Amino acid sequence: RTTGYGRSLDLAAAALYGIDIVTRKTIGPLNEAFVAAREKGDHYQYVLKDKSRIALSVVDSNLDCDRKFFASAFRLDHFIMPTHRCEIRNVGRQIDVQVHRLDDWEEALERHLNRIYEKGAVVVKHGLAYIRSLYYEKVVRAEAEREFDLFFHQDHAPEWRPPLKSGKALQNYMMHALLRLADQRGLTVQVHTGIQEGNGNVIADSNPVNLTNCFLEYENITFDIFHMGYPYTQELSNLAKNFRNVNIDMCWGHIISPEAARRALSEWLDAVPANKIIAFGGDYCFVDGVYGHQKLARENVATVLADKVADGSFDLDRAKQIAHWLFVDNPARILKLTDRLGNSED
């Protein structure tokens, strides 16, 4: 309970409900306050705006989100890793494409991408590091086409059968197809790297270094690299220093380990341009947690900047400028939200 996770929730309980600590003795009253706050209404306004002063939150794959509070990221991972002919057919129907060939699947991807951005999505998010390596090799199209056609060799396979794992060549080809489309449209691409939710996984699959060939090829794509790459924070430091299109996102980072977040940020401010770092992203599925996480993030950033001022790295005015970059200017620019945000001071 004294991990970053536990400390974040203590901060939220104290500030939002006046309950100083989450224990077996306080969980009952905390739950009552939690339920009452939702019944009262305007809880998102209270937590995100009034308490946290967050101008806009980017949520995962919810195009119907309340635009007062949210903008939407959107995942297209199912185009990279389809599992069944029926899935392919149904996805095609959603955007009026009859899918029979790899050409059709690429057309479906492009139409779907265009549609989600017309509906207000702001960035593409990629989360397949949970189930495969982030190394997407360039492949010969014929190899991807052959693997795609295998889905149609099982015409009578029921939808409920165990999924057919798409081949690696098809996955690699479709990732590059997605990146080409993002490149043409000037879109930001968010990538999950580092720590993986849950227990037991191949952490090396999520090492951001695996994306190097994509950084090299798609030099005009703005890449937003998630979760401070933890535990690969030094590798991410090197990538962000050497690739102008690679940016560091500390979302989830301050509750993974407050100490690791402080160490990483201190090192990044020595090694990486400060306009390439996003200091905070809530990464919670319930709004109360966001308050605690942002409070912890503010404290961590303040501590690091104070240390830099104390050791003479820069003066107080520069520290204040960097703080504004980390929390306001950088996310607005990297995620291309400037028009949505206007001149917000949050």
N, C-alpha and C positions, 0 to 999 in steps of 0.2 A: 504493500500500500504506500510505501515511500518512494516508489519509482516515479518517473515523470508522469505516467498515466494517473497514478493515485494523487499526486500533488496537483495536477491540473483540475481534477474533479473536486478536490478540497477548495481550491480557489473559486470554482464556479458555485459550489454550494454556499460558501460564505457570502459572496457578493450578490447572488441572485435570491437567496432564501434566508440569509441570516443564520445559517447553520455552519459552524466553524469547521467541522471535520466530518468525514463520512466514516461511520463505524456501525457496528451492529446496534448500538443504542440510538443512533440518530437516523438510521435508514428509514424507519417508520415515519417519523415527522417529515423527513425529506421527501418521501414519496407523496405524502399528503399535500405538501406545498407544491410539488411538481405537478400533480394532477390539477390542483386548484388554479395554478397559473395558466394551464391550457384551457380550462373551462372559462376563465376570465376573458381570454382573447388578447390579441395584439402582442403575443409573446415574442414573435420574431422582431417586431419593432423594438420591444423592450431590450431583448438580448443583443441583437445585431447592431441596431442603430443607437439606442439610448445608452447602453452600457459599454458596448464594444467599439462604437464609432466606426463601424465597417461600412464603407460606401456601397460596395457590391461584392457579393460572394459568387464564385463560380461553382455550380453544382454539377454532379456527374449524371449526364444523360437524362435530363428532364426538360424537354422543350416546352412543357406547359407550366413552368415555374413562374412565380409571381415576380414580374420584372422590376418591381420596386426594390426587391431584395437580391435578386439572383440574375445571373446569366448562365447559360448552359454550355458545358463541354459535351462532346458526343463521341461515343466509341463506334468504330467500324471494324472491330476485331473479327466479327463473324464473316466478313468478306475475305479476310486473310485465312481464317481457319474454319471453313464450313464443315459440317459433320454428316450431312444427309442430303440426298437428292431432293427430298420434300422440303427441307429448309431452303435450299437453293431456289426451288420453284416458288415457294411462298414469299421469299424476299423479293424475287423478281416481280411478282404480282403487285406488290406494294407500290412499285414505281412503273408499272405497265411495261415490263420487259419479259418476254418469254425466253427463258434461259435454256439453251441447248448446248452452247459452246462457250469456251473461255472468253471469246469476244463479247458474248452477251453478258457474261458475269462482270466484265470490266465496264461495260456500258451501264449495268445496274449500279455498280459502285459509283460511277460519276454522277448519275442521276440522283442517287440517294444523297451523296455529298452536297450537291447543289440544293436539294430540297431542305436538308436540315439547316443549311446556312440561311436559306430564305425564311425559315421559321425562327431564326434568331440564335442558333448555336454560334459560339464565338471561337472555339478551338476544337481540334481533334485530339482525343485522348487515346493512348495506346497502353493496354494493360496485359499483354500476353507473356510478360516475363514470369508470370505465375506458372506457366505451363510449357514454356520453351525458352531457348536462349534468345537473347536480343541480337544475336549475330544473324543478319539477313543477307546471305550471300547472293550476288548477282547470278542468275541462272539463265540457261537457254530456254526460250519460250516453249519449244517443243516438249521439254521435260515437264513443264507446268501443265501444258495442254493435255499430255498423256495422263497425268495424275488427275486432272479435273474430269476427264472422260470416264475414269473409273467409277465415279458416282452414278453414271447412267448405265453401267453394266449390271446393276442390281435393281432393275425396274420394279420388281415385285417385293423388294425388301420393305417390311412395314416400318412406319415411323417410330414405333416403340422399340425397335431392335437396338442392340448396343451400337453407339455411333461409330461410323467409319472415320477413323482419324485421317484427315487430309494429309497428303504427302508434303514433305519438307520443301520440295521444289515449288509446289503450288503456293505454299505459305510465303516463301521468299519472294516469288514473283509478284504476288498480290500486295505485299508490303511495299515493294518498289513502285507498283502501280499507284498505290495510295499516296506515296511521297511525291510522285510526279505530279499528281493532281493538286496536292497541297502547294507544291512549288509554283505551279502555274497560277494559283490563286492568291499567293502571298499569305498563306495561313500559318498560324502557330501550331506546332505539334507538341503535345505534352506526352511524356513517356514515364511510365512507372519504372523506377530502378531501385536497387538496394533491397531493404527489408521487405519481407512478404508477410501479409496478414495470415494468421493461423499458425499451426504447428507443422514442422517438417516440410522442407522443400529444398530445391537445389539453388542455394543463394547465388552461386557463381553465374547462373543463367541471367541474373538481373544486374550484373556488373555493367555500368554505363560504358566501359571501354569497349564492350561488344558492339556498340553502335558506331564505332569509328569510321567504318566504310560509308555509312549513311551520312555522317557529318561531312566527310570529304566530298561526296558526290553531290549532295543537295545543299550547297553552300549558301543558298538564299532562303532556305527554310529557317524560321526561328524555332529552335528546339528549347523546350522548357523541361528540364530534367528534374524529376520529382524526388522527394524524400531525402534530399541532400546526398543521394547516392549511398546512404549509410548501409554498410560500414565502409564503403569505398569513397570516403570523403576526399582523400588526397588524390585519387584517380580523377574524381570529378573536378577538383581544383585544376589539375593539369589540363583537362579537356576544355574547361571554360577559359583558361588562360590562352590556349593555343588555337581555339576555333572561335571565330567571331560570331558564329551562329548558335553557340551553345551557352545556355543560361542556367543558373543554379536556382532551384526552388526548394526552400526549407519546409514546405508543407509536411506535416506529421513529425518533423524533426525534433521540435522542442519537447515533445512528450515521449519520443523514443528514448532520448537521453538528453536532459538539459545540459549536462557537462559536455557531451560530445558536440552538441549544437554550438555551445560557446567556443570550444576549441576550434571547430571547423570555421566558424565565422571569423574568428580572430586571424586564422591562417589565410582565409580567402581575402580578407581586407589587405593583407600583405601581398598576395600573389595575383589576385584577379581584379579587373576593373570593377569598382563598386556599383556601377550601373548595370551589372549583369547578375545581380543577386536579388531574389525575392525572399524577404525575411520570414514570411508567415503564410500558412494555409491551414485552415482548421482541421480538415480531414476527419470530421466526426459525422455520424449518421443521425445525431440529435443535437439540436441547436444549443442547449445549455453547455455542452462540452466545448463549443467554440469559444465562449467567453473565457473559460479557464485557460485554454490553450493560448489565446492571444495575450492574456495577461502574463503568462509565463514567457511568451516570445518577447513582449516588450521589456520585461525585466532582463532577459538574457542579452538582448541587443544593447540595452542601456549599460549593462555591466561591461560588455566588450568595448563599447565606444568610450566609456569612462576610463578603462585601462589604457586605451590607445592615447587618450588625451594626457593621462598621467605619465606615460612613458615618452611623451613628446612626439609620437607618430604624426599627430595633427592637433590643431587647436579646437576649442569648443565650437566655434562657428562651423568648421568643417564637419565635426561630429554631428551637429544638428542637421546639416545638409545631407549627409550620408543616411541618417535615420529616416529622413523624408524620402529619399530615394528608395531605401529598402522596403518601406511599408506602403508607399503611395506611387511615386513616379515610375519605378521599375515595373511593378506588376501591371500598371496601366499601359505602359509602352510595350512590354514583352507580350502581353495577352491581347494587345490592340484594342483596349477598352477606353482609350482617351475620349473618343466622341461620346461614348455612353456616360462617362463620368463628368464631363464638363470641367469645371474648376473646383471640384470638391476638395474640401480641406480635411476630410476624414482620413 
